[in-house]
Amino acid sequence: MTAETPGSAKSPKTPGSPESPETTGSPGSPESPETTGSPESPDAPGSPQSGESSESPAKSAAPGPRALARRRRRASVARFWKEYRRHRAGVFGLAALALFVLVALTAPLTVGSDVERVTNAPGQPLESPSGRFPLGTDQFGRDLLGLLIWGSRVSLLVGLLAAALSVTIGALIGITAGHFRGWYATVMMRITDWFLVMPTLVLAIVLATVLSRSLGTIVLAIGVTTWPTTARLVRAQTLAVESRPYIERAKALGGGHWHIMSRHVLPNVMPLVLAQTTLIISSAILAEATLAFLGLGDPGVVSWGGLLQDAREAGSVSSGDWWYLVPPGVGIALVALAFTLCGRAVEAVLNPRLGVSR
Amino acid sequence: MGGERPPGPPPRRLTVGAYPRYVAGKLAGAAVSLLAVLVTSFFLFRMIPGDPVKFMTGRRPVSAEQIAVYRREFGLDLPLWQQFTEYCGKALTGDLGTSYQFRAPVVDKIGEALPNTLLLTGTAFVLYTALGVFLGTRSAWRHGRLGDRLHTGLALTLYSIPSFWLGLLLIIVLSVGVDPIPGLFPTGGMESGSEEGFARTVDIAHHLVLPVVTLVAVEYGQTLLVTRSALLDEMGGDYLTTARAKGLRDDLVRRRHAVPNALLPTVTLVFVNLGRTVAGVILVETVFSWPGLGGLFYQALSVPDLPLVQGLFFVFAAAVILMNTLADLLYPLFDPRVGR
């Protein structure tokens, strides 16, 4: 394995061809030693944090690698947050998300799973909004507000899981294709390119049709079709990271493939992956709604897209029952927008040159 | 990205000899992709658990002999590799099988629906591209101002809205009518069927308004955002300062210098975007019962009518591949640095 080491470490074209990935990585690593360096020196003699200095004087003089790493990480998170706060839209998105997550998590307490039951529904079919049912009722007489809140759980969960799956596949393929050169990378990038040209949603629809109807299928269909952009970005970043001298040092010291990829490449790729995740969640939530609306979702669970399909089947479009249609769509749009705003803010912080929200 | 030359040897102008080779390469790539789509579409639809005949017959009770007849009719009794070679051979001669649902060749059903989809997407495509490029340019040129923030915000919001939901709302407000507003547009379909000649054209245009508005609303945002950020990238360029220093009027600097350079990423995006439009059109056609490929896809999905789904999947993927190839072929004509 060390046979290819010198070649792959020196080969990268340093004259600045991968310019933008280089800048993406920079806020993570090269600056952090500086920032950790400055709080460290006043820390040792002054000891404002009694908790750390009370451990042992010897330790504060030369903190262990773990403690150093932890401190560096905390400093970069703080710096990230300070930058992030300057993007007002991003803060708004984050606040909206926190609210939605809170509502979804507390749903069992506020509404309970009884709202899903078709039998023994509390109201008359298709009541318009009233004091008792603030958003009216559906064709079975179920409380629409309750269903909306309950449905947020499925929409958020599927969005998060699908994005997690998508980003995991993308990061895995991106890192390995960037690390191992040769035929493996060629094959992987061919596959990626092929997925990239396919119309994502059409492929997801076909997968959801062919497989059985369940939430797992939806997560799989969305996850398997949306990873290629992540893979490309991560691969570019991996190539940039692996051209740095400390990777060569790690290899010279006998670091194996796994060590290099997990300890050196992954932490540097992480910020990019984070930004990508936030953006993918929003499209995954939209995709889930779309699949459910086309009748490809799990018929047994309530989701926002499923509610819209129910509304359409109940004829609420032609009878003008707007209160049945408006809330689920607003929910989908708000959550998707919130994730998009967060993603753009994260991207702008990590890569100021991108100019997305300039 | 755009402004400065990349390091290395100075860019060579596109010579007459280089372009055909570039074209040949891109066309070969497209052919390989199409073949890959064909192979995938075959195997994807063999993943379904159970007998496809069961799908076809639905819940109707069918005798064993009848199932055998069906299986022979659709070639399902042959071994897999034989089905595959037969499928590929037929596909190359333009035969995509027989629809379970309509008992008609898939190609015929697609041929019927294709012009309707082209009418809808074509109109929407022209409108949202023009709107996106126009607003994106203005937004970038006056970035940070109120107008820019409003446009960007609106584009992002519309981008987050599911197209089918927007369509449903438009139907409720403008077709069914909410109290003060009367129903202005038809709720769906492509024509009333009673008109002839010029009146028919007007009638179709009338039916076209809402679906086109929906598609434009959900799609123009992306074009706007990309045009805007491409132009913003360009705006620091020294050549713009030079142009201004020469005393050129602001709008001339914008139109003659900045915009042409910034349009390059937009050109690619415009074509790549068609992939998204394909998905959008499926939903919009479903909502407005437009008799195009998307509406047909929805009908095929609900059965599911596998040969039809398979054929449409192939057509949609092929359309996107062709558009990407077209973008690749056009790109060097705009930017001589591409395509050696």
Contacts between the chains, C-beta under 8 A, distances in Angstrom:
chain1	res1	chain2	res2	distance
A	15	B	7	5.6
A	15	B	8	7.8
A	16	B	7	6.5
A	17	B	6	7.7
A	17	B	7	7.6
A	89	B	153	7.9
A	194	B	33	6.6
A	194	B	36	5.8
A	197	B	33	6.0
A	197	B	275	7.6
A	197	B	317	7.9
A	197	B	320	6.1
A	197	B	321	5.6
A	197	B	324	5.6
A	198	B	37	7.5
A	198	B	275	7.9
A	198	B	317	5.8
A	198	B	320	7.1
A	199	B	275	4.5
A	199	B	276	7.6
A	199	B	278	4.8
A	199	B	279	5.8
A	199	B	316	5.5
A	199	B	317	6.3
A	199	B	320	5.0
A	200	B	275	7.4
A	200	B	279	7.2
A	201	B	276	7.9
A	201	B	279	3.6
A	201	B	282	7.7
A	202	B	278	6.2
A	202	B	279	5.9
A	202	B	282	7.2
A	202	B	313	6.4
A	202	B	316	4.9
A	202	B	317	7.0
A	203	B	313	7.9
A	203	B	317	7.9
A	205	B	282	7.5
A	205	B	297	7.9
A	205	B	301	6.9
A	206	B	44	6.2
A	206	B	309	6.6
A	206	B	313	5.2
A	207	B	44	7.5
A	209	B	301	5.6
A	209	B	304	5.3
A	209	B	309	6.3
A	210	B	44	6.1
A	210	B	45	6.3
A	210	B	47	5.2
A	210	B	48	5.1
A	211	B	47	7.2
A	211	B	48	7.8
A	212	B	49	7.0
A	282	B	160	6.6
A	286	B	160	7.3
A	286	B	162	5.8
A	289	B	162	5.2
A	289	B	165	7.9
A	290	B	162	6.3
A	290	B	164	7.0
A	290	B	279	7.7
A	290	B	283	6.5
A	293	B	162	7.4
A	293	B	164	5.5
A	293	B	283	7.4
A	294	B	282	8.0
A	294	B	283	7.7
A	294	B	286	7.2
A	294	B	298	6.6
A	294	B	301	6.3
A	295	B	301	7.4
A	295	B	302	6.3
A	296	B	301	7.1
A	305	B	162	7.6
A	308	B	162	7.8
A	308	B	164	7.3
A	308	B	165	6.2
A	308	B	168	7.3
A	311	B	168	7.9
A	312	B	168	6.7
A	317	B	168	5.6
A	317	B	171	5.5
A	317	B	172	6.1
A	317	B	176	7.0
A	317	B	187	7.7
A	318	B	176	6.2
A	318	B	187	6.8
A	319	B	176	7.7
A	320	B	172	5.7
A	320	B	176	4.7
A	320	B	177	7.4
A	320	B	178	6.6
A	322	B	169	7.7
A	322	B	172	5.3
A	322	B	178	6.8
A	325	B	165	7.3
A	325	B	168	5.6
A	325	B	169	6.7
A	325	B	172	6.8
A	326	B	169	7.3
A	328	B	165	7.8
A	329	B	161	7.2
A	329	B	162	6.4
A	329	B	165	3.7
A	329	B	166	7.9
A	329	B	168	7.7
A	329	B	169	7.2
A	332	B	160	7.9
A	332	B	161	7.8
A	332	B	162	5.6
A	332	B	165	7.1
A	333	B	157	7.1
A	333	B	160	4.9
A	333	B	161	4.6
A	333	B	162	7.2
A	333	B	165	7.6
A	334	B	160	7.8
A	336	B	160	3.8
A	336	B	161	8.0
A	337	B	156	6.5
A	337	B	157	5.9
A	337	B	160	3.9
A	340	B	156	6.1
A	340	B	159	7.1
A	340	B	160	5.9
A	341	B	156	7.2
A	344	B	156	8.0
A	354	B	229	7.4
A	355	B	229	5.5
A	355	B	232	4.9
A	355	B	233	6.1
A	356	B	225	8.0
A	356	B	229	6.1
A	358	B	143	6.5
A	358	B	144	7.8
A	358	B	229	8.0
A	358	B	232	5.8
